[in-house]
Amino acid sequence: MCWSPKKGLAKTSQTPGKTQLINHFLVNDNWYIVDLPGYGYARASKSKKADWSKFIHTYLDKRESLQCVLVLIDSRLEPQKIDLEFCNWLGEKGLSFVLVFTKADKQSNLKTDQNVALFKKALLATFDDMPQYFVTSSETQLGRDEILGFIGSINQNFEIPDYKS
């Protein structure tokens, strides 16, 4: 599987919460990555954030072919309540997920490690085991091969759901 980022492929914004689209990416004419809008840091009303949250939860909960949710966490930040709540919701629903700590190039390795450790500690208050996680940087490609390998293994074990009427 060969994948490289392509500038301008998805609509993004520097303003948190401004990107409000679902982006579907067909990979190798075989499977999709679906990029859902983030809502944690949006400059939007509480009701708008609640609408996004409800939509995202419904979308994920009803996807029969969903293999895994990659939860993107800004590695520069200490654990955020909204991220922990989302992970707990995924766990309660029994949805498979991994954590992807992003922007590791924006700070020292020590600071990244400290924030990852704080996130682990916070999750272990409600989880028996820490979900698998990756530390990444889109600038330096840190974690790229590990995530691609993980996705490859997920896809290799994929079984088409039986859609009975």
N, C-alpha and C positions, 0 to 999 in steps of 0.2 A: 504494500500500500504506500503510495507516494502522495504526500500532501504538503503543500507549502502555502503560507499565508499570501493573500493577494490583496493589495491595497485597494480600497474602494468597493470591496466585494459586498460588505454589509453596511447599511446606513448606521453611522454612529455619531455621537455628539460628545463634546467636551463637557456639556452641561448635564449633570446627573438627572436621569428621569426623562430626558427629552426624547430619547429613542424609545418609541412605543410600538414597535413592530415585532412580529414573529418572523424570523428569517429561517427559511428552510434551505439547507445545502445538501444536494444530492452528491454523494461521494461514490466514485467508481461505478456510476449507473446502477448502484446496488443497495445503498442504505443512506439514511439521512442523519445529519446533525441538525437539531432544531434549537435555535438560539431564541430564548424567551427574554422579554424585556426585564431588566432589573428594576426593583422598586424600593430598595432599601434607602437610597440616598437621594431620592427624587425630590425636587422642589415642586411638590404638587400637594393638593389638598388631601386631608385625611381620607375623605370619601373616595377620591381618585386612587389613592394608594390601596384602599380596601378593595376597590373594584379590580385592580391589577392582581392583588393577592388572591382573590376569589377565582379569577380567571385562570391564573397559573396553577392553583391547586386543583381546579376542575380538570384542566388540560392534562396535568400529570397523572391524576388519579384515574382518568378514563382511557388512557393510552394502553391498549392491550399489547402492543408490540414494543412498548418501552423497555429498553434493556438496562439503562443506567442513567442516572442524573449526575452530571458533573456540576457541583456547586462551586461557583467561583467566589473566592474569598480574597479580599485585598490584604496581602501579607504585611502591609505597613500599619495596619490597624489592630488594636487589641480586639478580642472577641466582641462582636456586636450582637445585641439582643435579637435583632431581626434575623440574623444568620443562624443563631442558635435555635431560635423558634422554628425556622424553616427546616433545619436538620432534624429536629425533634419530630416535626410533622411527618417528614419523609419516613423516619423510623417507625412512627405509630402506624403509618399506612403500609409498612412493609415494602416500601419502594427502595430498590437498590440505588446507592449513591456513593460517590467518592468526592473528596474535597480537592480543589485545585487552588492552591495559594498563588496568587498572581503578583506581578510587579516586584519580584524579588530583586531585580536589578536596581531598584530605586532606593535601596538602603543597604546597610551592612548585613553580612550573613548572620552575625550575632543577633541583630535586631529581628531579622526574619525568624530565626530559630526560637527566639524568646516569644514572639507572637504566636507561632505555631504551637509551642508548648502551652501557652495560655489557652489557646483554642482547644487543644487536646484535653486539658484539665477541665475546662467548662463542659465539654461534651461527655466526658467520663462521669459527670455527675448524674447523667441520665442514661448513658449507654454502658453496656458491659464491656464492650471492646471499641477501640477507636477505629472508625472507618479508614479504609485505605486513603492515602493522600499523596499529592504531588506538589512540589514547589516549582514554580515556573517563572519564566520571563519571556515575553514575546520579542524583546530587544536582543537578548543573548541566546535565545532558543533553549535555555535551561529547561529541562523536563520534557521537551518535545518528543524525544524518542521514547521515553517511558510512557507518556500518554498514548502515543500512537501504538505502542506494543500492547498496552492495556485494552484499547479499543479493538485492536485486531483479535485479541483473545476473546473478548465479549462477542464479537461478530462470528468468530469461528464456532462458538457454542450456541448460536442463535437458532431457535426452532420457531418456524412460522406458526403463529397462533391458529387454532382451529376456530374459524368464524362460523359457528352454526346459527342458522336462522331460528 
